[in-house]
């Protein structure tokens, strides 16, 4: 997927989300999103890709800024393991959700994330994440996109 296409999709999703702003976000969704964002922090600091991958739905799609999207939780976990092997454990990591809107069983959340690794390597940027309510009532990442030009979440 090209960066231009990813940006267009991101803007479209934000537009759809903005149209649904009158809907309150399910408290269970807020808890699931907070837990998923914390799992990203905990996973990076501990070098544990499985913790992060557990936040993704089985049929999730993860699109880094480079445009090489990964499909499926197992493939996403494998990519996270490769990244962890390359970068090591993060000394610090944070996620700042800037907003979210709900449309039915989907919550569109956007914000910024950053992590610092040994040797001065930093990963930081903006993201758009679509969370989906699962059949068991939990909320998992359905689509995750790093906004082009950034290197975040």
C-alpha positions in Angstrom: 0.0 0.0 0.0 1.5 3.3 -1.0 2.0 6.1 1.5 -0.4 8.4 -0.4 -3.1 5.7 -0.3 -2.5 5.1 3.4 -2.8 8.8 4.1 -6.1 9.0 2.1 -7.5 6.1 4.0 -6.5 7.6 7.3 -8.2 10.9 6.5 -11.3 9.1 5.3 -11.4 7.1 8.5 -11.0 10.2 10.6 -13.8 11.8 8.6 -16.1 8.8 9.2 -15.2 9.0 12.9 -15.9 12.7 13.2 -19.3 12.2 11.7 -20.0 9.8 14.6 -18.8 12.0 17.4 -22.2 12.3 18.9 -22.0 8.7 20.0 -20.5 8.1 23.5 -17.7 5.6 23.6 -18.6 2.4 25.4 -16.8 2.3 28.7 -15.6 -1.3 28.0 -14.1 0.0 24.7 -12.2 2.8 26.7 -10.9 0.2 29.1 -9.8 -2.1 26.2 -8.1 0.7 24.4 -6.3 1.8 27.5 -5.2 -1.8 28.2 -4.0 -2.2 24.5 -2.0 1.0 24.6 -0.5 -0.1 28.0 0.4 -3.5 26.4 2.4 -1.7 23.7 4.3 0.2 26.4 4.8 -2.9 28.6 5.7 -5.1 25.6 8.4 -2.6 24.3 9.9 -2.1 27.7 10.0 -5.9 28.4 10.9 -7.0 24.9 7.8 -9.1 24.8 6.1 -9.1 21.4 3.3 -11.5 22.5 1.9 -8.9 25.0 1.6 -6.4 22.2 0.2 -8.9 19.7 -2.5 -10.0 22.1 -4.1 -6.6 21.6 -4.7 -7.4 17.9 -7.7 -9.3 16.5 -6.9 -12.5 14.6 -7.7 -10.8 11.3 -6.0 -7.5 12.1 -4.0 -5.4 9.6 -1.0 -3.4 10.8 0.4 -0.8 8.4 3.8 0.8 9.4 4.7 4.2 7.7 6.8 2.3 5.1 3.5 0.9 3.7 4.4 -2.8 4.1 1.2 -3.9 5.8 1.1 -7.1 7.8 -2.1 -9.2 8.0 -3.0 -11.4 10.9 -2.1 -11.5 14.5 0.6 -14.2 14.1 2.4 -12.3 11.3 2.1 -9.1 13.3 3.7 -10.9 16.3 6.5 -12.2 14.1 7.2 -8.7 12.9 7.2 -7.3 16.4 9.7 -10.0 17.5 12.0 -9.1 14.6 11.8 -5.4 15.6 12.5 -6.3 19.3 15.5 -8.4 18.3 16.9 -5.5 16.3 16.1 -2.7 18.8 16.2 -4.5 22.1 14.0 -3.3 25.1 12.8 0.2 25.2 14.1 2.3 28.1 11.0 4.4 27.9 7.7 4.3 26.0 4.5 6.2 26.0 1.2 6.5 24.1 -0.9 9.6 24.1 -4.4 9.1 22.7 -5.6 12.4 21.2 -9.2 11.4 20.5 -11.6 8.6 19.7 -15.0 8.2 18.2 -17.3 5.2 18.1 -19.4 3.9 15.3 -21.2 0.7 16.3 -18.7 -2.0 17.1 -15.8 0.1 16.0 -13.8 2.8 17.7 -11.5 5.1 15.7 -8.7 6.3 18.0 -5.8 8.5 17.1 -2.8 9.9 18.9 1.0 9.7 19.2 3.4 7.2 20.5 7.1 7.2 21.2 9.8 4.9 22.6 13.5 5.3 23.2 16.0 2.4 22.8 19.7 1.9 23.7 22.1 3.7 21.4 19.9 6.7 21.0 17.4 5.1 18.7 14.0 6.7 19.1 10.7 5.7 17.5 8.0 8.4 17.5 5.0 9.4 15.5 1.2 9.6 15.1 -1.2 6.7 14.6 -4.8 5.9 13.7 -6.1 2.7 15.2 -9.5 1.1 14.6 -10.6 -1.1 17.5 -13.3 -3.7 17.0 -15.6 -5.3 19.6 -15.0 -9.0 19.5 -17.7 -11.7 20.0 -16.5 -12.2 23.6 -17.1 -8.5 24.3 -13.4 -7.6 24.4 -11.9 -4.8 22.2 -9.0 -5.6 19.9 -7.1 -3.8 17.2 -8.7 -4.4 13.8 -6.6 -1.9 11.8 -3.5 0.0 12.9 -1.8 2.6 10.8 1.2 4.7 11.5 0.6 8.1 9.9 3.1 8.5 7.0 6.0 10.7 7.9 6.2 9.3 11.4 7.6 6.1 12.9 5.2 5.5 15.8 2.8 3.0 17.2 
